[in-house]
Amino acid sequence: MTTGRASRRAPGRGRRPGAPDTRADILAAARALFAARGFAGTTIRAVAGEAGVDPALVHHYFGSKADLFVASLALPVDPRAALAPVAQDGVDGAAERLLRALLTIWDDPDHRLALVATARGLLDPSGPRLFADGFLAVVIGPMGRTLGVDEPDRRMTLVASQVVGVLLLRYLLEVEPLASMPAETVVATYAPTLQHYLTDPLP
């Protein structure tokens, strides 16, 4: 009888008997495929095949492909839920709300270590693709469409470029004076630039 990893990769229907690590196997397969193929090039069926389960089981554990992607990042919070209020009140003041939401999450000591670890992972060879083809598509891009801005992909990429720089310098590199700057000062300093990306004419 076949045992070990090979047996877990054998396609089956529904939940695999005697496999309590099924969820972990699905996440491992998802991380590998998202890193190799990007978000757009990865399918639920491909993840299921890599993990040796039926696609229905992937949906059972994780729901949509976007849900699976966010779960594969192992973040302490779901960024879609945490940032949803940013877009709900419209584009006016959205930059301030976005920065406040992000700083609140990152300044929380219960979240900081996990977020820093995830951010450092983006520096690995597969990291840029996970961010560009995944995080932008699943989290940042939909926010721009909800806000109703024109050229949402272009504008939200510009917003992301600024936000990533702030988070990198403040939390990973801990560059002063940004690292110890009060959150409201950070918002007052950077929000006008982000709001420009959202609403002003672009070159």
Protein Blocks (a to p, Z undefined) as FASTA:
>chain_A
ZZhjllmmpccehjdehiaklmmmmmmmmmmmmmmnommlpcfklmmmmnopafklmmmm
nopaklmmmmmnopabdfklmmmmmmmnojnhklmmmmmmmmmmmmpmklmmmmmmmmmm
mmpmklmmmmmmmmmmmmmmmmmmmnopahkllmmmmmmmmmmmmmmmmmmnopafklmg
cfklmmmmmmmmmmmmmmmccZZ
